[in-house]
Amino acid sequence: MKKALLCIIALVILSCSSDDEPIRTESAINFTLNGINYFVTEFTETLETTDENWRRIEASFDDNTKTLVFYVLEEETNQIGEFFLIEDDVYYSSDVNFGNRETSITTHTDSKMEGTFRVTIENTRNQPIYTFTNGVINIEY
């Protein structure tokens, strides 16, 4: 019985992964929207058809009931241009001139984008409708 138990313990120890393996990071956009955390791994990336200087990122979430869309100047490291939340075919927007926001794109190449965002989409009375916090962009395309 002791030998069987030792064999099982040895097998478990040998089958464990090594600590030397690199930690994998998944290409994703994660954020908190109105207090709910989201981790979105499926998205599309395209160059805008009317102006190829803009890269468009689109990601559906919350069982495809909401879609996040934002634009960043091609290969620029600065900030997000237009930022939309689409819910029930209604577009809610924030751009550089309208909305309470802080965005930063720190890496932007033809295959990768990294950055952070905090965006509050407000109504015409400057009251918050949607608040994105802790936004992190770490995507490869």
Long-range contacts (C-beta under 8 A, 24 or more apart in sequence): 25-138, 27-138, 27-139, 27-140, 27-141, 28-138, 28-139, 29-57, 29-59, 29-68, 29-135, 29-136, 29-137, 29-138, 29-139, 30-134, 30-135, 30-136, 31-117, 31-132, 31-133, 31-134, 31-135, 31-136, 32-132, 32-133, 32-134, 32-135, 33-66, 33-85, 33-130, 33-131, 33-132, 34-130, 34-131, 37-134, 38-62, 40-68, 43-139, 45-113, 45-139, 45-141, 47-74, 54-81, 55-108, 55-113, 57-113, 57-137, 57-139, 70-117, 72-105, 72-108, 72-113, 72-115, 74-108, 75-108, 75-109, 75-110, 76-105, 76-108, 77-105, 77-106, 77-107, 77-108, 78-104, 78-105, 79-103, 79-104, 79-105, 80-105, 80-115, 80-117, 80-119, 83-117, 83-119, 83-121, 85-121, 85-130, 92-121, 92-129, 92-130, 93-121, 94-119, 94-120, 94-121, 94-122, 100-128, 105-137, 111-140, 111-141, 112-139, 112-140, 112-141, 113-137, 113-139, 113-141, 114-138, 114-139
